Amino acid sequence: MAINSGLNPWASEQLCIRHLVREDLKALEWNDQYTQFRRLYKDIFHSTRDGRAIMWVVELQGIGVIGQLFVQLSSTRHDLADGLNRAYIYAFRIQPPYRGFGVGSKLLHFSENDLLKRRFRWITLNVGKDNSAARRFYERNGYRISGEEEGEWSFIDNFGLRQVVHEPSWRMEKDILQVGIVNN
Ligand SMILES: CC(C)(COP(=O)(O)OP(=O)(O)OC[C@H]1O[C@@H](n2cnc3c(N)ncnc32)[C@H](O)[C@@H]1OP(=O)(O)O)[C@@H](O)C(=O)NCCC(=O)NCCS
């Protein structure tokens, strides 16, 4: 899908949102900043195959992948994603030089539209309590705080070691049927 925007310092047809393919996995490491998530992202990629997850990327022609957003469609945590009505958005980021040009908003709206087509109604996400800029971004996009999370989770890093993350977060959610979605 080509994106239209009068603000971007690139031609609209240079930017596209698409499903991640295996060859993109390396690009998600952002020159080693996210190498620790290599195994985790590979596992998520496998779960896209049986329809439990979706991995969206934004590609800028001539540059490559500049952003990502993952969606968990079903989970053992039904308050986050139940495979039917409720889906969970995470690992949403745009590379720093490309922030503030509307790319993140377009990627979010694109994934919301996709979820609406799949007949999902509620979108949930967790945002770090120390990430007030992202919280404001979500509020502007119709998300409301619905709870809080200890934010304790773990993953196996690229060396095979378990890493524990503690990130106290706000739970936010949006009723995409009620609130509506901005067209891209
Ligand atoms: C949040 C994020 C995905 C938004 O993408 P984006 O392309 O910058 O978004 P847009 O250009 O559509 O909107 C920009 C708005 O996002 C807000 N924002 C949040 N975090 C930001 C950041 N680190 N840098 C720039 N803008 C940021 C800005 O306040 C801006 O609001 P404004 O237009 O009122 O100034 C992106 O800024 C990002 O990757 N941030 C770091 C990772 C992160 O916090 N992800 C969310 C985790 S829950």
Ligand as a Chemical Component Dictionary entry (heavy atoms), coordinates in Angstrom:
data_LIG
# 
_chem_comp.id                   LIG 
_chem_comp.type                 NON-POLYMER 
_chem_comp.pdbx_formal_charge   0 
_chem_comp.three_letter_code    LIG 
# 
loop_
_chem_comp_atom.comp_id 
_chem_comp_atom.atom_id 
_chem_comp_atom.alt_atom_id 
_chem_comp_atom.type_symbol 
_chem_comp_atom.charge 
_chem_comp_atom.model_Cartn_x 
_chem_comp_atom.model_Cartn_y 
_chem_comp_atom.model_Cartn_z 
_chem_comp_atom.pdbx_ordinal 
LIG C1  C1  C 0 5.705  6.420  19.011 1  
LIG C2  C2  C 0 6.208  6.325  17.550 2  
LIG C3  C3  C 0 6.011  4.907  17.024 3  
LIG C4  C4  C 0 5.354  7.289  16.719 4  
LIG O1  O1  O 0 5.862  7.262  15.385 5  
LIG P1  P1  P 0 6.067  8.643  14.600 6  
LIG O2  O2  O 0 6.295  8.335  13.169 7  
LIG O3  O3  O 0 7.055  9.466  15.300 8  
LIG O4  O4  O 0 4.609  9.226  14.793 9  
LIG P2  P2  P 0 3.920  10.443 14.054 10 
LIG O5  O5  O 0 4.892  11.216 13.261 11 
LIG O6  O6  O 0 2.729  9.914  13.369 12 
LIG O7  O7  O 0 3.430  11.284 15.295 13 
LIG C5  C5  C 0 4.420  11.979 16.028 14 
LIG C6  C6  C 0 3.963  12.162 17.411 15 
LIG O8  O8  O 0 4.425  11.075 18.193 16 
LIG C7  C7  C 0 4.992  11.574 19.388 17 
LIG N1  N1  N 0 6.186  10.820 19.749 18 
LIG C8  C8  C 0 6.201  9.881  20.684 19 
LIG N2  N2  N 0 7.442  9.432  20.855 20 
LIG C9  C9  C 0 8.235  10.108 19.982 21 
LIG C10 C10 C 0 9.620  10.076 19.706 22 
LIG N3  N3  N 0 10.440 9.264  20.388 23 
LIG N4  N4  N 0 10.100 10.896 18.729 24 
LIG C11 C11 C 0 9.269  11.702 18.036 25 
LIG N5  N5  N 0 7.941  11.785 18.291 26 
LIG C12 C12 C 0 7.428  10.984 19.251 27 
LIG C13 C13 C 0 5.327  13.019 19.162 28 
LIG O9  O9  O 0 4.970  13.702 20.344 29 
LIG C14 C14 C 0 4.533  13.448 17.975 30 
LIG O10 O10 O 0 3.493  14.218 18.404 31 
LIG P3  P3  P 0 3.299  15.683 17.768 32 
LIG O11 O11 O 0 2.945  15.427 16.337 33 
LIG O12 O12 O 0 2.204  16.266 18.578 34 
LIG O13 O13 O 0 4.621  16.368 17.935 35 
LIG C15 C15 C 0 7.681  6.746  17.406 36 
LIG O14 O14 O 0 7.835  8.048  17.855 37 
LIG C16 C16 C 0 8.661  5.833  18.113 38 
LIG O15 O15 O 0 9.174  4.907  17.507 39 
LIG N6  N6  N 0 8.936  6.117  19.398 40 
LIG C17 C17 C 0 9.899  5.305  20.156 41 
LIG C18 C18 C 0 9.379  3.905  20.439 42 
LIG C19 C19 C 0 8.107  3.955  21.234 43 
LIG O16 O16 O 0 7.993  4.702  22.201 44 
LIG N7  N7  N 0 7.119  3.149  20.795 45 
LIG C20 C20 C 0 5.865  2.989  21.483 46 
LIG C21 C21 C 0 6.047  1.888  22.495 47 
LIG S1  S1  S 0 4.545  1.568  23.368 48 
# 
loop_
_chem_comp_bond.comp_id 
_chem_comp_bond.atom_id_1 
_chem_comp_bond.atom_id_2 
_chem_comp_bond.value_order 
_chem_comp_bond.pdbx_ordinal 
LIG C1  C2  SING 1  
LIG C2  C3  SING 2  
LIG C2  C4  SING 3  
LIG C2  C15 SING 4  
LIG C4  O1  SING 5  
LIG O1  P1  SING 6  
LIG P1  O2  DOUB 7  
LIG P1  O3  SING 8  
LIG P1  O4  SING 9  
LIG O4  P2  SING 10 
LIG P2  O5  DOUB 11 
LIG P2  O6  SING 12 
LIG P2  O7  SING 13 
LIG O7  C5  SING 14 
LIG C5  C6  SING 15 
LIG C6  O8  SING 16 
LIG C6  C14 SING 17 
LIG O8  C7  SING 18 
LIG C7  N1  SING 19 
LIG C7  C13 SING 20 
LIG N1  C8  SING 21 
LIG N1  C12 SING 22 
LIG C8  N2  DOUB 23 
LIG N2  C9  SING 24 
LIG C9  C10 SING 25 
LIG C9  C12 DOUB 26 
LIG C10 N3  SING 27 
LIG C10 N4  DOUB 28 
LIG N4  C11 SING 29 
LIG C11 N5  DOUB 30 
LIG N5  C12 SING 31 
LIG C13 O9  SING 32 
LIG C13 C14 SING 33 
LIG C14 O10 SING 34 
LIG O10 P3  SING 35 
LIG P3  O11 DOUB 36 
LIG P3  O12 SING 37 
LIG P3  O13 SING 38 
LIG C15 O14 SING 39 
LIG C15 C16 SING 40 
LIG C16 O15 DOUB 41 
LIG C16 N6  SING 42 
LIG N6  C17 SING 43 
LIG C17 C18 SING 44 
LIG C18 C19 SING 45 
LIG C19 O16 DOUB 46 
LIG C19 N7  SING 47 
LIG N7  C20 SING 48 
LIG C20 C21 SING 49 
LIG C21 S1  SING 50 
# 
